[in-house]
Amino acid sequence: LVEPALSKGNNCLDAAKACNLNDTCKRFRSAYITPCTSSTSNEICNKRKCHKALRLFFDKVPPKHSYGMLFCSCRDIACTERRRQTIVPVCSYEDKEKLNCLDLQESCKKNYICRSRLADFFTNCQPESRSISSCLKENYADCLLAYSGLIGTVMTPNYIDSNSLSVAPWCDCSNSGNNIEECLKFLNFFQDNTCLKNAIQAFGNGTDVNVWQPILPVQTTTATTTTASKHRTVGSETTNNEIPTHNDLPACANLQVQKQKSNVSVDTDLCYENAIGKDNTAGVSTSHISAENSFALPRSVNLSTLLILMTIALSLCLVLSSSETL
């Protein structure tokens, strides 16, 4: 790639230099630049080979370097243009004509790699307006992983321009007919996705994608993430880590992390209610209460029996004293 004019504070240029200093990053970057830029008289590049090499780059290179080039923060056009050129868009992204987005989606579904990675993107970058992070799963790392996984498929996304963090696949919603709303919904999931934008911004600004990792162990509903599984501790198998399928508030453990990181006030009353559960009182488990009751039952039976025996004995004493008096 041709290096643009050096500008002060060009984080994307710094990321490219850091990649060249890392053997793995340099090797796989060179491996995709060649097929993505080589040209013949009739075609710009071999898109199929370019996509395959790009998939290898993002699969094999550590996120520190691959993300550093793709999600670097910028202050000027020279930097943002370098960021947009990271995946060599003339070959990997652009085409002579833009397909309708729904047609592109159908094309993606026919390939198992593209289909599964698009499903991951919809799951891990799902926005949630009531969440502090704007992500339903409260995990920036998984969203960035899902986004980068699309690069090298027919659904390859890229920055729309050099002025924003808006991204999109190479498609539009013209000729959608009665499916215009469905098409726009699909396209806007890329272009206006606050979860994805916040994730990119957090990485670029160095505010750490791990902010949204769940704290374990917890007793509330938290998002299941591939990264979190690496930090799972012994005994955490009993933790409920299912993704909520309804419009619940964000997971309490993750809200508490954000509360520590910022001055935002977080209502923890709901967290407390979830922690103790519907059948528990003040944090005492129902199994513990049941155990106590099981031990208390024989004691109560013995006491009743003793009282009956004492009553009978007292009655006998009264009868005997009465007979002696007579």
SVG drawing of the C-alpha trace seen along z (x, -y; Angstrom):
<svg xmlns="http://www.w3.org/2000/svg" viewBox="-65 -17 75 62">
<polyline fill="none" stroke="black" stroke-width="0.4" points="0.0,0.0 1.2,-3.5 1.9,-5.4 0.0,-8.7 1.6,-11.9 2.7,-11.7 0.5,-13.7 0.9,-14.5 -1.0,-12.1 -1.9,-9.7 -2.9,-6.6 -3.7,-4.5 -0.2,-5.1 1.3,-4.2 -0.8,-1.0 0.5,-0.1 4.1,-0.6 3.4,1.6 2.0,4.3 5.2,4.2 7.3,4.7 5.3,7.9 6.3,10.9 2.8,12.5 1.0,9.3 3.6,8.4 3.4,11.8 -0.4,12.0 -0.7,8.3 1.7,8.9 -0.3,12.0 -3.5,10.1 -2.0,6.9 -0.6,8.9 -3.9,10.4 -5.9,7.4 -3.8,4.9 -2.4,7.0 -4.1,6.1 -4.3,7.3 -5.5,5.4 -9.1,6.7 -9.7,6.8 -8.5,4.8 -7.8,7.8 -8.9,11.4 -11.6,10.7 -12.0,14.3 -8.3,14.6 -8.3,11.2 -11.2,12.1 -9.6,15.4 -6.4,13.6 -8.3,11.0 -10.1,13.7 -6.8,15.3 -5.4,11.9 -8.2,11.3 -8.3,14.9 -4.6,15.3 -3.3,11.8 -3.7,10.8 -6.5,8.2 -3.9,5.8 -2.5,5.3 -5.4,6.1 -7.9,4.0 -5.3,1.3 -5.3,0.8 -9.1,1.2 -10.4,-0.7 -7.7,-3.4 -9.0,-6.7 -8.4,-9.7 -8.3,-13.5 -7.9,-14.3 -8.8,-13.1 -5.4,-11.6 -5.9,-9.2 -9.5,-8.3 -8.7,-7.6 -5.9,-5.3 -8.4,-3.5 -10.9,-3.2 -8.1,-1.8 -7.0,0.9 -8.9,3.6 -8.0,2.3 -11.6,1.4 -11.2,1.1 -10.8,4.8 -12.3,6.3 -15.2,3.9 -16.3,1.9 -17.8,3.3 -19.1,1.9 -22.7,1.9 -24.3,2.0 -26.6,5.0 -29.8,4.6 -29.0,5.3 -31.6,8.1 -30.1,9.8 -26.7,9.5 -28.0,11.0 -29.5,13.9 -26.1,14.4 -24.4,14.5 -26.9,17.1 -25.8,19.5 -22.3,19.6 -22.0,21.3 -19.0,19.1 -20.8,15.8 -24.1,17.0 -22.7,17.9 -20.6,14.8 -23.6,12.6 -25.6,14.3 -22.8,13.6 -22.8,9.9 -26.6,9.6 -26.3,11.3 -23.2,9.6 -23.7,6.1 -27.4,5.9 -28.1,2.3 -30.1,1.7 -31.1,-2.0 -31.6,-1.4 -28.1,0.1 -25.3,-2.2 -23.0,-0.7 -25.8,-0.8 -25.2,3.0 -27.7,5.7 -24.9,8.1 -22.8,5.4 -19.6,6.7 -17.6,4.5 -15.0,7.2 -17.5,9.7 -19.1,7.0 -15.7,6.1 -14.8,9.7 -18.1,10.3 -17.7,7.3 -14.1,8.2 -15.3,11.7 -17.5,10.4 -14.5,9.0 -13.5,11.4 -17.0,12.5 -19.5,11.2 -21.0,9.1 -17.6,7.3 -18.3,4.0 -16.2,0.9 -16.4,-2.8 -18.8,-4.7 -16.6,-7.8 -13.7,-9.5 -16.0,-11.7 -17.7,-9.2 -17.7,-5.8 -20.7,-4.7 -20.1,-1.4 -22.0,0.6 -21.7,3.5 -21.5,2.5 -25.2,2.4 -28.2,0.1 -32.0,0.3 -32.9,-0.8 -35.3,1.5 -36.6,2.9 -40.3,2.6 -42.5,3.7 -39.5,4.8 -38.1,1.3 -38.7,1.2 -37.0,4.6 -34.1,3.5 -33.6,0.2 -33.8,2.0 -31.0,4.4 -28.8,1.5 -29.3,-0.6 -28.2,2.2 -24.8,1.4 -25.0,-2.3 -26.7,-3.5 -25.6,-0.9 -24.7,-2.7 -23.4,0.5 -20.9,1.0 -19.9,-2.7 -19.4,-2.8 -17.3,0.4 -15.1,-1.1 -14.7,-4.4 -13.9,-2.6 -11.1,-0.6 -9.7,-3.6 -9.8,-5.8 -8.1,-3.2 -10.9,-3.0 -10.5,0.8 -13.0,3.2 -12.8,5.3 -15.0,2.8 -18.0,4.9 -16.7,8.2 -18.9,9.8 -17.6,10.1 -17.7,13.7 -19.2,15.2 -22.5,13.4 -26.1,14.5 -27.8,12.3 -28.4,12.8 -25.3,11.9 -24.3,12.3 -22.5,15.4 -19.3,14.4 -16.4,16.2 -14.0,13.9 -15.6,14.3 -15.3,18.1 -11.5,17.7 -11.8,16.1 -14.4,18.5 -13.5,19.6 -14.1,22.9 -17.6,23.1 -19.0,20.6 -20.8,23.4 -23.9,22.7 -24.0,19.1 -26.9,18.3 -25.3,16.8 -28.2,17.0 -28.8,14.1 -32.1,12.4 -34.6,12.8 -36.9,10.1 -36.4,6.4 -34.8,6.6 -32.5,4.0 -28.7,4.6 -27.0,7.3 -26.3,6.0 -22.7,7.2 -21.9,5.2 -23.8,2.1 -21.7,2.2 -18.5,2.3 -19.7,-0.8 -20.6,-2.5 -17.0,-2.1 -15.7,-3.4 -17.8,-6.5 -19.9,-8.9 -23.2,-7.7 -25.7,-6.8 -26.9,-3.2 -30.1,-1.9 -29.1,1.3 -32.4,2.0 -33.4,4.3 -30.0,5.9 -30.6,6.7 -34.1,8.1 -32.6,10.4 -29.8,11.4 -32.0,12.7 -34.5,14.3 -38.3,14.6 -38.3,17.5 -35.5,16.2 -35.5,13.8 -32.6,11.5 -30.1,13.6 -31.0,16.9 -31.4,19.7 -34.5,21.8 -32.5,25.0 -31.0,23.6 -34.5,22.8 -35.8,26.2 -32.9,27.9 -33.7,26.0 -37.4,26.9 -36.5,30.5 -34.6,30.5 -37.2,28.4 -40.0,30.8 -38.9,33.7 -38.3,31.3 -41.8,30.0 -43.2,33.5 -41.2,34.6 -42.4,31.6 -46.1,32.3 -45.6,35.9 -44.0,34.8 -46.9,32.4 -49.5,35.2 -47.6,37.6 -47.3,35.0 -51.1,34.3 -51.9,38.0 -49.5,38.4 -51.1,35.4 -54.6,36.8 -53.6,40.1 -52.1,38.4 -55.4,36.5 -57.4,39.7 -55.2,41.6 -55.3,38.7 -59.1,38.6 -59.4,42.4 -57.1,42.2 -59.2,39.4 -62.3,41.4"/>
</svg>
